[in-house]
């Protein structure tokens, strides 16, 4: 992002590392100084596309590509009204068509395609589905409120736990200081052996350090919150633990055995009886006299053919 810069004043992040780029609904980037200068009266037009803009609608650019910021903002605005759930439709096909319509509207707004008709389509949808939109908004607000209450409760428990630990630590420090003073007084006033006195105070200090730290308050039973996505949220985490069974381990490893020796090569009897030499010329009498045998030659040829494929051949 070092080469990013303001298209109006040409200032880049390389020249000014503290440069803050801002973007509006049109998706064109301006630096904070140019925004303050051009929109001094609260409103003005974009230097790139001359779209009427408001100073209050500018926000800090989060992504390197300003069009991504534009799409994120448009998607948030559209999904506030297009908040139907799968339960609001009779079939899955109708719900998929509804999602496809949302993506088409967002694509048109992001790419400035048929803006007028797209906005009319949005207003028509909001007018026809006003009751469902309000119902889903109130439902989402209720879920968000429950989530905030759970988070706030966890924060209170954490703070209470910190206070208890701090009080215990302060008490231990006071007790150590008091034990030190008592040890000095005993060493000065007593006629006993100094090592015996030190050992006695060390044992007493060890017993005092074994103060039982109070256990944290047990959290309330996690309350499930069913969001629009269908995920059941709990205060600890969003997934239920895997149930344990007493039958045995969940998984037992069984090593896989791969055959590597290959098929056994035929014997000399099988070559002679199973038709291996049926289409091979038989040896002549002179060849037999020289020690040549057709069956043995066939067996050797099979061995040479399979020796590179299988280890056992």
N, C-alpha and C positions, 0 to 999 in steps of 0.2 A: 504493500500500500504506500510505499515511499514515493511513487510517481503520481499519486493522486493529487489533484489540485482543483482550485476554483476556476471554472471556465470564464469568469468575468474579470477577475483581477489577476489571473494567471499565477497566483501564489500556490506553491506545492508544499507537501509535507516534508520534502527534502530541505527546502529553504527555511520553513517554519515548522518544526516538529510539533508545536502546540496548536497547529491549525485544526479547527473544528469544522468539519463539513456537515451541512444540514440539507435535508431534502423535504419536499412537500408532496402533495397528492399527484402532481404532474410527473414526478420521478426525476426531475433535473436537479443537479447539485449546485449549491452555493455555499460559500464560507460564511461563518457567523458575522463577520464584519460587513460583507456585502448585504446580508439579510437585514442587519440593523440599518444600513444606509438606504437600501431600496424600499424597505417597508417601514419607514420611520412613522408614517401616519397609520400604520396598522394593516394596510392592505396595498396591493399593487399587482403588477403583472410579471410573469416569469420572463426573464430576458431571452430564453431559448424558444418558448412556444407561445408567449403572450397570453397564457391562461391566467385568469384572475385568481389571485392567491391571498391568503391572510397570514399575517405574521404569527398568529397563535397556532397555526397548523404546521409550522416548521418543526422538525424533530431532528435529532442528531442521527447522522447516517451510520448504520450499524454494519452494513456489508460493503465490500469493495465495489460491487456492481450496484448502482443506484436503482436499477430496475427491480432488483430483488427486494429492496426496501419498499418500493412502490407496490409490488405484488403482496408483500406481507401486510401492509396497511389496508389494501383493498380487500384482501381475504378476511381480515379481522372484521372490517365493516360489513361485509356481505354476510358472514356467518352469524352475526348478531341477529339478523332477521331470518335468514334461511336456517333455522334451528330445528327443523323437524327430525324426528328419530325414526328408526326402522319400525317401531311399534305403531307409528301413525299411518302406515301403509298396509294395504291388504296383502300384497305379494312382494317378494324380493325384487322382482323385475321393476315394479313401480318405484321402489326405493332407489334402485340403481339408475333409473331414468332421472330421478330427482337429483342425485349426486352428479350425473353427467350435465344436467342443466346448470347446476352451480358452477362447475368448472368452465362451462362455456361462457357464462356471464363474467366470471373473473378474467378469463382470457381476453374477452372483448374489451373490458375496461383497462386491462394492463397494456394492451396493444392499440388502444384508441380505434377500435373497430365498431362502427355503428353505435356510437355512444348514445345518441338520442333515443333510438329504439330500445337499447339495452336498459337505460334508465326508466323508460316507460314500462318495460317488462318487470323491472324491480318494484316499481310503485304499484303495478297491477297485482303482483303477488302479495305485497304487504297489505293491500286493501282486501283481497279475497281470503287471506289467512290470518287476519288480525288476532282472532281469539286464540288460535293455536300458538302463534308467536308469543303472545303475552303469557300463556300457560307455561310454555317451555322456558321462558325467561325467568318466571317466578320459581319454577322448579329448580333451575340451575342456581338461582340466588339462594334458595334454601340449602342446597347441597354445599355451596361455598360457605355459607354461614356456619353450618355444622363443622366443616373442615377448619375454619378459623377458630371455633370454640375448642376443638381438639388440640390444635397447635398451641392456643393460649393456655390450656390446662397443662400441657407438657412443660411450657415455659415456667409456669408458676411452681410446678413440682421441682424443676431444676433449680430455680432460685431458692426455694425453701431448703433444698438439699445443700446448696452452697452455704447458706446462712448457718445451718446446723454444723457443718464441718468447720466453718470459721470460728464459731463459738467454742467448739471442742478444742481447736488449735490454740485459741487464746487461753483457755482454761489449763491446757497442758503447759503452756509457757509460764503461767503464773505459778503452777505447782512446782515446776523445775526451779524457778527463781527462789521459791520458799524453801525447797529442799536444800538448795545450795547455801542459803543463809543459815538454816538449822545445822547443816554439816559444819560450817565454819564456827558457829557458836559452840557446838559440842566438842570440836577439836580444841577450842580455847579453854573451855571450862571443865572438861572431863579429864580424869586421870587414867582412863583406860588406854589400851593400846590403840594407836592411830589407825592401823590397818584394820582392826576389828570394827572400829567405828565406821570407817569408809565402807567396809563390806556390808554392815548393817544398813547403812543409808542406800547403798546400791540395790540391795534386795527390796527395800521399801519403794524405791523409785521404779524398779521393774514392775512391781505389783500395781503401782499407780498408773503406769503406762498401758496396762492391760484394760483400759476403759473400753467398755463395749460401745462401739460406734453404732448409733441407732440405724436400723435398716431403713432404706427409702420407702416412702409410702407406696403401697401397692397401687398401681395404676388401675383406673376403672376398666371394666370390660370394654374391649374395643368396639366402637360403634361403626357399623358398616355404612358407608355412604355410596349410593348408587348414582354414578355420574352419567352424563348423556352418552358416553362412549360404551357404557355397559360394564366398566371396571368397578369392582367393589373395593373401595378404599378403606383401609383400617389405619388406626393411629400409629401402629408400629411399622407396618409395611403393607404393600398392596397385594401380597400373595399369601395364601393359606399354607400352613406347614404340611409336609407330606405325612400322612398317617402311618404310624408304626404298626407293624404286624408281629405277632409272636411266632409265626410259622418258621421263621428263619431269616437269613440275610436276603436283602432285596435283589441282590445280583450275585451269582456265582460264576466265576471265570472258568471257562472250559477251553483249553487250547485247541486250536484247529490243526488238523493233521492233513498235510498235503502229500499226495503220493509223488514220489520223486524217482522211484526205481524203474517205472515204466512197465509195459507188458513183457512177459517172459518170451524169449526167442524160441521158435519151434525147435524141437529136437530132430535128430536125423531120421528117426522112425516116422515122425509126423510129416516130414518133407517127402518121404517115400510113399506114405499111405494116403495123404490128404490132397494130392493133386498138385503139389508145388512144381513138380518137374513134368507136368502133363504137356506143356507147350515148349519144352526145351529139348533140343536135339540130344538123343542118347549118344553116349560115347561109343566109339568104334573099338574093335578088338585090339588094334594097334595102340589106341589111347589107353585102354585098360592095361595093356602091357607096360605102358609108361607110368602107371599109377594114377591116371586121371579117372575121377568118378563124378558123374553129373550131380548126384545128390549132395556130395561134399562141396562141390563148387557152388551150388545153389545156397547151401547153408552159409558159406563164407560171404556170398554176396548180400544176403539178408543181414548178417552181422555188420558188415561195412555200411549198409544203408541206415541202420538204426543206432550205430555207435555214437553219432553226434547229437541224437535227440534225447536219449535216456542214459542216466548214469549207470544203470544196472546192466546194460547190454554190452 
